[in-house]
Amino acid sequence: MKVGNIYQQTWNNFSDCGRKRCDCYIAYCHLNTSGIQTYMQQNNLWRIPVRHPVKAAFFDIDGTLVTKEKVIPDSYRIALQQLAERIPLFLATALPVSYAKKRLGDLFSLFQGGVYADGGHLIHKDSHTYIPISTIPEITRADIRIKTYKAGKTIYKYTLTTPSIDVTQTLKEYLVKENNYRIFTKGRLLTLTHPEASKRNGLLTLCKEIDVHPSETLAIGD
């Protein structure tokens, strides 16, 4: 049997396969579009995945750990409890800490910290870091509901709920000119954090604190 790469036109002589039926994926694994090399790497010919070390795991909450019905499946509970015995677990969520605790209930104690409020609040064990945000300009419309997230006098997140998506877009265009915020929109909701505050940057910051390279982490979201 000869095996090679049809793209590179390289062929190597191997001993006979010996199988009566050809049902392996030796040809498929060399397709440039398969994407299989991303997790098989040099082992793709033998179907043995490269095992990347995972030293920490980050989880989103809504839509990931908690279903649309606000339920945590029992299988998730078991998996989290088993995983927490092996590696440190963290959260990476748009929710503030108080909401995260309500969503997860007793499972919250399994997590050693996390990225909260879209990156505006970071926690590692008992250490809290807040990324302060500039005060928003005065908004005189009475039909726009503004919620402020703060610790003491430090404001680290705003949410603004408008009467319509069109108003949300207009408000976003107005606030973008300030160039002081990282802005998210979802329907009638508009969220503001510091320009450098994000789940990604929060994850990277926590990785430094726990001395784990980002390539050694598992990040799971919806």
MDAnalysis code that builds the backbone (N, CA, C; Angstrom):
import MDAnalysis as mda
import numpy as np

u = mda.Universe.empty(666, n_residues=222, atom_resindex=np.repeat(np.arange(222), 3), trajectory=True)
u.add_TopologyAttr("name", ["N", "CA", "C"] * 222)
u.add_TopologyAttr("resid", np.arange(1, 223))
u.add_TopologyAttr("resname", ["MET", "LYS", "VAL", "GLY", "ASN", "ILE", "TYR", "GLN", "GLN", "THR", "TRP", "ASN", "ASN", "PHE", "SER", "ASP", "CYS", "GLY", "ARG", "LYS", "ARG", "CYS", "ASP", "CYS", "TYR", "ILE", "ALA", "TYR", "CYS", "HIS", "LEU", "ASN", "THR", "SER", "GLY", "ILE", "GLN", "THR", "TYR", "MET", "GLN", "GLN", "ASN", "ASN", "LEU", "TRP", "ARG", "ILE", "PRO", "VAL", "ARG", "HIS", "PRO", "VAL", "LYS", "ALA", "ALA", "PHE", "PHE", "ASP", "ILE", "ASP", "GLY", "THR", "LEU", "VAL", "THR", "LYS", "GLU", "LYS", "VAL", "ILE", "PRO", "ASP", "SER", "TYR", "ARG", "ILE", "ALA", "LEU", "GLN", "GLN", "LEU", "ALA", "GLU", "ARG", "ILE", "PRO", "LEU", "PHE", "LEU", "ALA", "THR", "ALA", "LEU", "PRO", "VAL", "SER", "TYR", "ALA", "LYS", "LYS", "ARG", "LEU", "GLY", "ASP", "LEU", "PHE", "SER", "LEU", "PHE", "GLN", "GLY", "GLY", "VAL", "TYR", "ALA", "ASP", "GLY", "GLY", "HIS", "LEU", "ILE", "HIS", "LYS", "ASP", "SER", "HIS", "THR", "TYR", "ILE", "PRO", "ILE", "SER", "THR", "ILE", "PRO", "GLU", "ILE", "THR", "ARG", "ALA", "ASP", "ILE", "ARG", "ILE", "LYS", "THR", "TYR", "LYS", "ALA", "GLY", "LYS", "THR", "ILE", "TYR", "LYS", "TYR", "THR", "LEU", "THR", "THR", "PRO", "SER", "ILE", "ASP", "VAL", "THR", "GLN", "THR", "LEU", "LYS", "GLU", "TYR", "LEU", "VAL", "LYS", "GLU", "ASN", "ASN", "TYR", "ARG", "ILE", "PHE", "THR", "LYS", "GLY", "ARG", "LEU", "LEU", "THR", "LEU", "THR", "HIS", "PRO", "GLU", "ALA", "SER", "LYS", "ARG", "ASN", "GLY", "LEU", "LEU", "THR", "LEU", "CYS", "LYS", "GLU", "ILE", "ASP", "VAL", "HIS", "PRO", "SER", "GLU", "THR", "LEU", "ALA", "ILE", "GLY", "ASP"])
u.atoms.positions = np.array([
    [0.842, -1.191, 0.000],
    [0.000, 0.000, 0.000],
    [0.877, 1.241, 0.000],
    [0.553, 2.213, -0.835],
    [1.277, 3.470, -0.876],
    [0.418, 4.573, -0.256],
    [1.058, 5.376, 0.580],
    [0.357, 6.470, 1.245],
    [1.124, 7.749, 0.997],
    [0.403, 8.838, 0.701],
    [1.088, 10.096, 0.475],
    [0.131, 11.259, 0.525],
    [0.640, 12.426, 0.182],
    [-0.150, 13.656, 0.172],
    [-0.374, 14.067, -1.276],
    [-1.633, 14.055, -1.719],
    [-1.912, 14.348, -3.128],
    [-1.653, 15.812, -3.466],
    [-1.626, 16.686, -2.450],
    [-1.348, 18.099, -2.711],
    [0.146, 18.318, -2.951],
    [0.959, 17.609, -2.181],
    [2.414, 17.755, -2.307],
    [3.021, 16.726, -3.249],
    [2.210, 15.793, -3.727],
    [2.649, 14.738, -4.640],
    [3.827, 13.949, -4.053],
    [3.690, 13.652, -2.787],
    [4.711, 12.837, -2.123],
    [4.102, 11.493, -1.778],
    [4.847, 10.437, -2.040],
    [4.358, 9.094, -1.789],
    [5.412, 8.287, -1.047],
    [4.970, 7.558, -0.043],
    [5.873, 6.719, 0.748],
    [5.379, 5.280, 0.714],
    [6.307, 4.355, 0.684],
    [5.940, 2.937, 0.663],
    [5.733, 2.425, 2.087],
    [4.568, 1.831, 2.308],
    [4.266, 1.215, 3.584],
    [3.993, -0.263, 3.346],
    [4.014, -1.025, 4.399],
    [3.660, -2.435, 4.265],
    [2.168, -2.559, 3.968],
    [1.781, -3.715, 3.495],
    [0.379, -3.918, 3.147],
    [-0.520, -3.685, 4.355],
    [-1.677, -3.103, 4.080],
    [-2.632, -2.810, 5.144],
    [-3.193, -4.091, 5.726],
    [-3.599, -5.000, 4.882],
    [-4.125, -6.262, 5.371],
    [-5.613, -6.267, 5.613],
    [-6.259, -5.090, 5.498],
    [-7.703, -5.038, 5.705],
    [-8.442, -5.404, 4.424],
    [-9.555, -6.086, 4.567],
    [-10.357, -6.463, 3.412],
    [-11.276, -5.328, 2.977],
    [-11.495, -4.375, 3.861],
    [-12.381, -3.260, 3.555],
    [-11.678, -1.944, 3.861],
    [-11.700, -1.016, 2.930],
    [-11.029, 0.285, 3.121],
    [-12.015, 1.258, 3.745],
    [-11.912, 1.468, 5.045],
    [-12.854, 2.363, 5.705],
    [-12.160, 3.354, 6.650],
    [-10.864, 3.520, 6.496],
    [-10.177, 4.486, 7.352],
    [-10.181, 5.864, 6.691],
    [-9.597, 6.841, 7.366],
    [-9.695, 8.213, 6.877],
    [-8.338, 8.785, 6.472],
    [-7.449, 7.923, 6.046],
    [-6.102, 8.374, 5.688],
    [-6.143, 9.459, 4.618],
    [-7.034, 9.310, 3.624],
    [-7.140, 10.341, 2.589],
    [-7.805, 11.598, 3.141],
    [-8.870, 11.394, 3.908],
    [-9.619, 12.529, 4.439],
    [-8.757, 13.418, 5.330],
    [-7.882, 12.824, 6.123],
    [-7.109, 13.598, 7.078],
    [-6.145, 14.560, 6.413],
    [-5.895, 14.380, 5.105],
    [-4.988, 15.282, 4.405],
    [-5.711, 16.388, 3.651],
    [-7.026, 16.437, 3.723],
    [-7.759, 17.514, 3.070],
    [-7.433, 18.847, 3.736],
    [-7.086, 19.828, 2.919],
    [-6.751, 21.133, 3.481],
    [-7.938, 21.800, 4.157],
    [-9.150, 21.448, 3.739],
    [-10.345, 22.104, 4.270],
    [-10.962, 21.377, 5.454],
    [-10.395, 20.257, 5.863],
    [-11.033, 19.473, 6.923],
    [-10.877, 20.104, 8.303],
    [-9.794, 20.826, 8.516],
    [-9.534, 21.429, 9.824],
    [-9.059, 20.442, 10.866],
    [-8.861, 19.209, 10.454],
    [-8.519, 18.173, 11.426],
    [-7.116, 18.370, 12.008],
    [-6.261, 19.063, 11.235],
    [-4.882, 19.260, 11.713],
    [-4.824, 20.124, 12.964],
    [-5.874, 20.914, 13.217],
    [-5.836, 21.814, 14.362],
    [-5.783, 21.067, 15.688],
    [-6.362, 19.864, 15.726],
    [-6.303, 19.125, 16.983],
    [-5.582, 17.782, 16.873],
    [-5.310, 17.347, 15.642],
    [-4.546, 16.116, 15.483],
    [-3.059, 16.397, 15.274],
    [-2.772, 17.536, 14.617],
    [-1.397, 17.940, 14.310],
    [-0.634, 16.794, 13.657],
    [0.552, 16.455, 14.149],
    [1.374, 15.441, 13.489],
    [0.823, 14.022, 13.673],
    [-0.187, 13.878, 14.496],
    [-0.754, 12.550, 14.735],
    [-1.976, 12.266, 13.874],
    [-2.259, 13.134, 12.904],
    [-3.515, 12.984, 12.177],
    [-3.612, 11.663, 11.421],
    [-2.490, 11.089, 11.021],
    [-2.541, 9.841, 10.262],
    [-3.015, 8.671, 11.121],
    [-2.751, 8.761, 12.425],
    [-3.031, 7.611, 13.293],
    [-4.271, 7.799, 14.164],
    [-4.981, 8.900, 13.994],
    [-6.200, 9.174, 14.760],
    [-5.950, 9.259, 16.265],
    [-4.788, 9.732, 16.637],
    [-4.479, 9.942, 18.049],
    [-4.387, 11.454, 18.278],
    [-5.378, 12.075, 18.895],
    [-5.342, 13.530, 19.081],
    [-4.159, 13.972, 19.936],
    [-3.634, 15.137, 19.628],
    [-2.598, 15.722, 20.471],
    [-3.265, 16.223, 21.741],
    [-2.797, 15.796, 22.874],
    [-3.415, 16.188, 24.136],
    [-2.765, 17.458, 24.673],
    [-3.502, 18.542, 24.593],
    [-3.006, 19.810, 25.123],
    [-3.260, 19.860, 26.631],
    [-2.283, 20.269, 27.401],
    [-2.498, 20.352, 28.846],
    [-3.499, 21.462, 29.172],
    [-4.480, 21.169, 30.005],
    [-5.459, 22.158, 30.442],
    [-5.273, 22.367, 31.936],
    [-4.908, 23.596, 32.306],
    [-4.608, 23.896, 33.696],
    [-5.648, 24.810, 34.342],
    [-6.588, 25.322, 33.551],
    [-7.663, 26.163, 34.078],
    [-8.791, 26.201, 33.056],
    [-10.021, 26.370, 33.546],
    [-11.181, 26.410, 32.650],
    [-12.048, 27.615, 32.981],
    [-12.527, 28.288, 31.932],
    [-13.381, 29.472, 32.067],
    [-14.747, 29.163, 31.431],
    [-15.819, 29.493, 32.146],
    [-17.169, 29.188, 31.672],
    [-18.035, 30.441, 31.635],
    [-18.778, 30.582, 30.541],
    [-19.867, 31.548, 30.508],
    [-21.022, 30.952, 31.303],
    [-22.027, 31.753, 31.632],
    [-23.141, 31.244, 32.430],
    [-24.402, 31.083, 31.584],
    [-25.038, 32.197, 31.231],
    [-26.295, 32.126, 30.483],
    [-26.075, 31.528, 29.097],
    [-26.832, 30.482, 28.801],
    [-26.712, 29.828, 27.508],
    [-25.610, 28.775, 27.465],
    [-24.816, 28.706, 28.515],
    [-23.719, 27.722, 28.569],
    [-23.925, 26.766, 29.744],
    [-23.801, 27.279, 30.961],
    [-24.055, 26.448, 32.137],
    [-25.537, 26.431, 32.504],
    [-26.205, 27.535, 32.212],
    [-27.622, 27.669, 32.543],
    [-28.431, 27.729, 31.260],
    [-29.450, 26.902, 31.153],
    [-30.275, 26.854, 29.951],
    [-31.203, 28.069, 29.871],
    [-31.934, 28.178, 28.761],
    [-32.900, 29.273, 28.597],
    [-33.991, 29.209, 29.658],
    [-34.223, 28.018, 30.179],
    [-35.230, 27.843, 31.229],
    [-34.652, 28.118, 32.613],
    [-33.431, 28.648, 32.665],
    [-32.747, 28.976, 33.927],
    [-32.486, 27.728, 34.770],
    [-32.163, 26.632, 34.097],
    [-31.895, 25.369, 34.775],
    [-30.473, 24.908, 34.475],
    [-29.818, 24.320, 35.468],
    [-28.503, 23.710, 35.265],
    [-28.708, 22.198, 35.200],
    [-28.467, 21.576, 34.054],
    [-28.663, 20.116, 33.938],
    [-27.803, 19.360, 34.952],
    [-28.326, 18.245, 35.419],
    [-27.593, 17.437, 36.396],
    [-26.246, 16.970, 35.849],
    [-26.189, 16.686, 34.547],
    [-24.927, 16.230, 33.958],
    [-23.868, 17.328, 34.044],
    [-24.286, 18.600, 33.944],
    [-23.348, 19.715, 34.085],
    [-22.826, 19.780, 35.513],
    [-23.716, 19.580, 36.456],
    [-23.325, 19.626, 37.867],
    [-22.248, 18.582, 38.168],
    [-22.485, 17.379, 37.697],
    [-21.528, 16.298, 37.939],
    [-20.193, 16.607, 37.280],
    [-20.245, 17.078, 36.033],
    [-19.015, 17.376, 35.297],
    [-18.224, 18.491, 35.976],
    [-18.896, 19.544, 36.431],
    [-18.212, 20.654, 37.097],
    [-17.578, 20.206, 38.408],
    [-18.290, 19.406, 39.170],
    [-17.754, 18.926, 40.441],
    [-16.517, 18.063, 40.226],
    [-16.544, 17.229, 39.214],
    [-15.386, 16.387, 38.920],
    [-14.224, 17.222, 38.392],
    [-14.536, 18.183, 37.531],
    [-13.486, 19.022, 36.951],
    [-12.827, 19.898, 38.007],
    [-13.613, 20.394, 38.959],
    [-13.072, 21.270, 40.006],
    [-12.069, 20.546, 40.892],
    [-12.113, 19.223, 40.923],
    [-11.144, 18.448, 41.709],
    [-9.801, 18.349, 41.016],
    [-9.773, 18.695, 39.712],
    [-8.546, 18.530, 38.929],
    [-7.869, 19.855, 38.585],
    [-8.672, 20.872, 38.222],
    [-8.106, 22.155, 37.804],
    [-8.950, 23.288, 38.370],
    [-8.377, 24.504, 38.484],
    [-9.172, 25.643, 38.951],
    [-10.198, 26.065, 37.903],
    [-11.406, 26.379, 38.363],
    [-12.481, 26.825, 37.487],
    [-12.744, 28.310, 37.699],
    [-13.061, 29.007, 36.594],
    [-13.369, 30.428, 36.630],
    [-14.603, 30.694, 35.775],
    [-15.214, 31.846, 36.007],
    [-16.353, 32.278, 35.199],
    [-15.926, 33.422, 34.296],
    [-16.583, 33.551, 33.165],
    [-16.360, 34.673, 32.249],
    [-17.738, 35.070, 31.730],
    [-18.316, 36.089, 32.323],
    [-19.719, 36.384, 32.082],
    [-19.991, 37.883, 32.026],
    [-21.092, 38.236, 31.381],
    [-21.539, 39.628, 31.361],
    [-22.241, 39.988, 32.668],
    [-22.601, 38.984, 33.448],
    [-23.351, 39.208, 34.687],
    [-22.471, 39.775, 35.791],
    [-23.040, 40.596, 36.666],
    [-22.308, 40.972, 37.883],
    [-22.275, 39.787, 38.836],
    [-21.448, 39.869, 39.852],
    [-21.250, 38.747, 40.759],
    [-22.546, 38.316, 41.432],
    [-23.346, 39.268, 41.871],
    [-24.576, 38.927, 42.588],
    [-25.515, 38.096, 41.724],
    [-25.618, 38.427, 40.438],
    [-26.476, 37.676, 39.529],
    [-25.879, 36.292, 39.248],
    [-24.548, 36.236, 39.138],
    [-23.886, 34.948, 38.890],
    [-24.152, 33.986, 40.043],
    [-24.117, 34.491, 41.264],
    [-24.387, 33.653, 42.429],
    [-25.808, 33.111, 42.402],
    [-26.762, 33.958, 42.016],
    [-28.153, 33.514, 41.952],
    [-28.351, 32.461, 40.869],
    [-27.680, 32.639, 39.725],
    [-27.831, 31.683, 38.629],
    [-27.273, 30.308, 39.000],
    [-26.116, 30.300, 39.665],
    [-25.404, 29.039, 39.911],
    [-25.732, 28.386, 41.253],
    [-26.222, 29.164, 42.198],
    [-26.566, 28.588, 43.498],
    [-25.364, 27.971, 44.185],
    [-25.509, 26.754, 44.665],
    [-24.427, 26.110, 45.413],
    [-23.211, 25.808, 44.542],
    [-23.383, 25.769, 43.212],
    [-22.245, 25.495, 42.325],
    [-21.265, 26.668, 42.263],
    [-21.707, 27.840, 42.683],
    [-20.832, 29.015, 42.619],
    [-19.549, 28.799, 43.425],
    [-19.635, 28.032, 44.485],
    [-18.467, 27.803, 45.352],
    [-17.379, 26.990, 44.660],
    [-17.693, 26.346, 43.539],
    [-16.688, 25.569, 42.814],
    [-15.695, 26.456, 42.075],
    [-16.054, 27.725, 41.867],
    [-15.234, 28.627, 41.052],
    [-14.336, 29.492, 41.932],
    [-13.078, 29.611, 41.507],
    [-12.083, 30.359, 42.271],
    [-12.076, 31.846, 41.943],
    [-12.962, 32.263, 41.070],
    [-13.039, 33.661, 40.676],
    [-13.559, 33.753, 39.262],
    [-13.257, 34.886, 38.614],
    [-13.702, 34.997, 37.234],
    [-13.732, 36.412, 36.720],
    [-14.262, 36.533, 35.519],
    [-14.418, 37.810, 34.828],
    [-15.911, 38.123, 34.830],
    [-16.286, 39.214, 35.476],
    [-17.695, 39.570, 35.621],
    [-17.975, 40.929, 34.975],
    [-19.263, 41.185, 34.774],
    [-19.706, 42.490, 34.262],
    [-18.987, 42.865, 32.971],
    [-18.908, 41.892, 32.043],
    [-18.265, 42.130, 30.741],
    [-16.810, 42.565, 30.884],
    [-16.138, 42.102, 31.912],
    [-14.721, 42.424, 32.089],
    [-14.454, 43.589, 33.009],
    [-15.500, 44.225, 33.529],
    [-15.300, 45.371, 34.417],
    [-14.897, 44.993, 35.822],
    [-15.107, 43.740, 36.200],
    [-14.821, 43.279, 37.561],
    [-14.136, 41.921, 37.491],
    [-12.950, 41.821, 38.046],
    [-12.186, 40.579, 38.058],
    [-12.027, 40.103, 39.503],
    [-12.182, 38.799, 39.692],
    [-12.020, 38.212, 41.020],
    [-11.128, 36.988, 40.935],
    [-10.163, 36.924, 41.834],
    [-9.378, 35.703, 42.023],
    [-9.313, 35.447, 43.514],
    [-10.056, 34.416, 43.946],
    [-10.187, 34.108, 45.366],
    [-10.744, 35.336, 46.087],
    [-9.989, 35.963, 46.970],
    [-10.517, 37.114, 47.711],
    [-10.049, 38.446, 47.138],
    [-9.370, 38.416, 46.001],
    [-8.847, 39.639, 45.390],
    [-9.826, 40.168, 44.340],
    [-10.198, 41.446, 44.459],
    [-11.131, 42.086, 43.529],
    [-10.430, 43.217, 42.779],
    [-10.610, 43.248, 41.476],
    [-10.075, 44.328, 40.646],
    [-11.216, 44.909, 39.823],
    [-11.363, 46.233, 39.885],
    [-12.403, 46.907, 39.118],
    [-11.756, 47.793, 38.060],
    [-12.297, 47.747, 36.851],
    [-11.791, 48.578, 35.759],
    [-12.700, 49.796, 35.657],
    [-12.273, 50.953, 36.162],
    [-13.173, 52.113, 36.235],
    [-13.544, 52.660, 34.857],
    [-14.760, 53.146, 34.752],
    [-15.279, 53.684, 33.509],
    [-15.592, 55.166, 33.696],
    [-15.472, 55.931, 32.626],
    [-15.790, 57.358, 32.684],
    [-17.285, 57.551, 32.906],
    [-17.629, 58.616, 33.610],
    [-19.038, 58.937, 33.813],
    [-19.686, 59.258, 32.468],
    [-20.858, 58.724, 32.240],
    [-21.515, 58.963, 30.949],
    [-22.049, 60.392, 30.882],
    [-22.133, 60.949, 29.681],
    [-22.702, 62.289, 29.531],
    [-24.159, 62.306, 30.003],
    [-24.651, 63.476, 30.323],
    [-26.033, 63.601, 30.803],
    [-27.018, 63.178, 29.708],
    [-27.949, 62.329, 30.078],
    [-28.994, 61.877, 29.155],
    [-30.324, 62.323, 29.739],
    [-31.006, 63.191, 29.035],
    [-32.211, 63.827, 29.582],
    [-33.495, 63.064, 29.292],
    [-33.454, 62.095, 28.384],
    [-34.675, 61.363, 28.049],
    [-35.144, 60.521, 29.229],
    [-36.402, 60.706, 29.591],
    [-36.951, 59.994, 30.740],
    [-37.269, 58.539, 30.427],
    [-37.368, 58.199, 29.131],
    [-37.726, 56.822, 28.764],
    [-36.498, 55.924, 28.593],
    [-35.324, 56.410, 28.966],
    [-34.113, 55.596, 28.942],
    [-33.728, 55.254, 30.381],
    [-33.728, 53.964, 30.699],
    [-33.418, 53.509, 32.055],
    [-31.927, 53.212, 32.161],
    [-31.272, 53.856, 33.107],
    [-29.819, 53.714, 33.283],
    [-29.540, 52.968, 34.583],
    [-28.719, 51.941, 34.487],
    [-28.296, 51.204, 35.675],
    [-26.786, 51.315, 35.814],
    [-26.344, 51.633, 37.005],
    [-24.922, 51.836, 37.277],
    [-24.388, 50.714, 38.158],
    [-23.272, 50.134, 37.744],
    [-22.616, 49.088, 38.534],
    [-21.351, 49.704, 39.134],
    [-21.253, 49.655, 40.448],
    [-20.096, 50.286, 41.067],
    [-19.719, 49.599, 42.365],
    [-18.481, 49.816, 42.757],
    [-17.957, 49.347, 44.036],
    [-17.438, 50.585, 44.762],
    [-18.120, 50.964, 45.820],
    [-17.780, 52.227, 46.451],
    [-18.096, 53.367, 45.493],
    [-17.090, 54.158, 45.169],
    [-17.272, 55.249, 44.211],
    [-16.789, 54.885, 42.810],
    [-16.270, 53.665, 42.648],
    [-15.732, 53.237, 41.353],
    [-16.837, 52.620, 40.501],
    [-17.146, 53.269, 39.385],
    [-18.143, 52.757, 38.445],
    [-17.412, 51.922, 37.400],
    [-17.859, 50.669, 37.198],
    [-17.165, 49.793, 36.257],
    [-18.056, 49.296, 35.122],
    [-19.352, 49.661, 35.163],
    [-20.234, 49.255, 34.062],
    [-21.529, 50.054, 34.106],
    [-22.052, 50.359, 32.919],
    [-23.386, 50.940, 32.784],
    [-24.216, 50.053, 31.861],
    [-25.504, 49.973, 32.139],
    [-26.444, 49.431, 31.156],
    [-27.543, 50.455, 30.949],
    [-27.937, 50.631, 29.699],
    [-28.987, 51.579, 29.353],
    [-30.048, 50.836, 28.548],
    [-31.275, 50.861, 29.027],
    [-32.387, 50.222, 28.331],
    [-33.243, 51.304, 27.697],
    [-33.416, 51.220, 26.380],
    [-34.128, 52.246, 25.629],
    [-35.516, 51.735, 25.210],
    [-36.382, 52.632, 24.750],
    [-37.730, 52.209, 24.327],
    [-37.769, 51.492, 22.986],
    [-36.696, 51.581, 22.200],
    [-36.701, 50.930, 20.886],
    [-35.276, 50.694, 20.402],
    [-35.141, 49.793, 19.432],
    [-33.830, 49.502, 18.858],
    [-33.274, 50.723, 18.146],
    [-34.135, 51.495, 17.508],
    [-33.680, 52.716, 16.825],
    [-33.064, 53.702, 17.808],
    [-33.676, 53.836, 18.970],
    [-33.125, 54.739, 19.991],
    [-31.786, 54.205, 20.489],
    [-31.700, 52.895, 20.627],
    [-30.436, 52.286, 21.050],
    [-29.325, 52.621, 20.068],
    [-29.594, 52.504, 18.774],
    [-28.589, 52.789, 17.756],
    [-28.186, 54.255, 17.774],
    [-29.178, 55.136, 17.927],
    [-28.877, 56.581, 17.984],
    [-28.021, 56.899, 19.202],
    [-28.359, 56.289, 20.329],
    [-27.597, 56.522, 21.560],
    [-26.182, 55.983, 21.427],
    [-26.044, 54.840, 20.780],
    [-24.720, 54.272, 20.566],
    [-23.856, 55.211, 19.737],
    [-24.407, 55.747, 18.652],
    [-23.660, 56.672, 17.798],
    [-23.236, 57.909, 18.576],
    [-24.095, 58.341, 19.496],
    [-23.774, 59.506, 20.325],
    [-22.621, 59.201, 21.281],
    [-22.673, 58.027, 21.912],
    [-21.651, 57.677, 22.893],
    [-20.324, 57.284, 22.245],
    [-20.367, 56.750, 21.037],
    [-19.139, 56.390, 20.327],
    [-18.251, 57.612, 20.138],
    [-18.856, 58.760, 19.948],
    [-18.086, 59.996, 19.756],
    [-17.261, 60.348, 20.978],
    [-17.716, 59.890, 22.148],
    [-16.966, 60.162, 23.375],
    [-15.649, 59.387, 23.412],
    [-15.621, 58.218, 22.742],
    [-14.410, 57.388, 22.638],
    [-13.868, 56.974, 24.005],
    [-14.759, 56.833, 24.974],
    [-14.332, 56.473, 26.327],
    [-14.846, 55.109, 26.761],
    [-15.552, 54.415, 25.864],
    [-16.250, 53.211, 26.289],
    [-16.080, 52.063, 25.311],
    [-16.211, 50.881, 25.851],
    [-16.426, 49.688, 25.034],
    [-17.931, 49.470, 25.048],
    [-18.554, 49.409, 23.874],
    [-20.007, 49.434, 23.781],
    [-20.529, 48.137, 23.176],
    [-21.519, 47.535, 23.867],
    [-22.220, 46.358, 23.357],
    [-23.695, 46.721, 23.223],
    [-24.341, 46.231, 22.187],
    [-25.778, 46.415, 22.050],
    [-26.446, 45.070, 21.798],
    [-27.604, 44.908, 22.392],
    [-28.416, 43.710, 22.172],
    [-29.872, 44.131, 22.288],
    [-30.518, 44.247, 21.146],
    [-31.897, 44.719, 21.152],
    [-31.975, 46.137, 21.687],
    [-32.765, 46.315, 22.748],
    [-32.930, 47.656, 23.338],
    [-31.916, 47.929, 24.447],
    [-31.032, 46.971, 24.675],
    [-30.059, 47.117, 25.760],
    [-28.709, 47.573, 25.233],
    [-28.116, 48.524, 25.917],
    [-26.796, 49.035, 25.554],
    [-25.902, 48.945, 26.795],
    [-24.744, 48.343, 26.653],
    [-23.821, 48.125, 27.771],
    [-22.525, 48.888, 27.542],
    [-22.037, 49.546, 28.583],
    [-20.794, 50.318, 28.509],
    [-19.805, 49.815, 29.552],
    [-18.574, 49.594, 29.121],
    [-17.476, 49.294, 30.030],
    [-16.254, 50.101, 29.583],
    [-15.180, 49.979, 30.331],
    [-13.925, 50.631, 29.947],
    [-13.458, 50.054, 28.610],
    [-12.792, 50.863, 27.754],
    [-12.341, 50.363, 26.447],
    [-11.483, 49.108, 26.524],
    [-10.747, 48.929, 27.625],
    [-9.881, 47.762, 27.765],
    [-10.531, 46.628, 28.541],
    [-11.764, 46.827, 28.975],
    [-12.454, 45.791, 29.746],
    [-13.210, 44.870, 28.803],
    [-12.924, 43.578, 28.886],
    [-13.608, 42.575, 28.072],
    [-13.388, 41.216, 28.719],
    [-14.184, 40.245, 28.319],
    [-13.984, 38.892, 28.842],
    [-12.597, 38.384, 28.468],
    [-12.195, 38.667, 27.227],
    [-10.897, 38.186, 26.749],
    [-9.760, 38.772, 27.574],
    [-9.760, 40.095, 27.741],
    [-8.679, 40.731, 28.491],
    [-8.701, 40.309, 29.960],
    [-9.909, 40.104, 30.492],
    [-10.012, 39.637, 31.864],
    [-9.435, 38.242, 32.018],
    [-9.725, 37.388, 31.056],
    [-9.171, 36.033, 31.078],
    [-7.648, 36.068, 31.036],
    [-7.107, 36.898, 30.157],
    [-5.652, 36.991, 30.047],
    [-5.022, 37.519, 31.338],
    [-5.697, 38.461, 31.993],
    [-5.193, 39.002, 33.255],
    [-5.177, 37.928, 34.341],
    [-6.247, 37.158, 34.421],
    [-6.301, 36.104, 35.429],
    [-5.285, 35.007, 35.141],
    [-5.033, 34.749, 33.868],
    [-4.015, 33.753, 33.518],
    [-2.653, 34.148, 34.073],
    [-2.342, 35.437, 34.000],
    [-1.066, 35.908, 34.552],
    [-1.031, 35.723, 36.058],
    [-2.154, 35.991, 36.707],
    [-2.190, 35.890, 38.170],
    [-2.007, 34.455, 38.651],
    [-2.545, 33.507, 37.900],
    [-2.434, 32.108, 38.325],
    [-1.278, 31.397, 37.623],
    [-0.503, 32.164, 36.848],
    [0.682, 31.645, 36.166],
    [0.331, 30.477, 35.230],
    [-0.682, 30.695, 34.399],
    [-1.094, 29.712, 33.406],
    [-1.101, 30.383, 32.040],
    [-0.469, 29.750, 31.057],
    [-0.457, 30.314, 29.712],
    [-1.845, 30.163, 29.087],
    [-2.312, 31.153, 28.309],
    [-3.638, 31.055, 27.682],
    [-3.845, 29.777, 26.870],
    [-2.765, 29.248, 26.277],
    [-2.897, 28.013, 25.490],
    [-3.197, 26.804, 26.378],
    [-3.036, 26.974, 27.693],
    [-3.290, 25.891, 28.640],
    [-4.662, 26.023, 29.304],
    [-5.519, 26.886, 28.737],
    [-6.841, 27.098, 29.318],
    [-7.923, 26.545, 28.402],
    [-9.061, 26.286, 28.991],
    [-10.251, 25.872, 28.273],
    [-11.300, 26.944, 28.489],
    [-11.822, 27.554, 27.424],
    [-12.843, 28.601, 27.531],
    [-14.097, 28.122, 26.820],
    [-15.210, 28.076, 27.549],
    [-16.445, 27.514, 27.016],
    [-17.557, 28.550, 27.104],
    [-18.189, 28.837, 25.969],
    [-19.294, 29.783, 25.918],
    [-20.300, 29.366, 24.863],
    [-21.439, 30.057, 24.842],
    [-22.457, 29.712, 23.850],
    [-22.187, 30.450, 22.546],
])
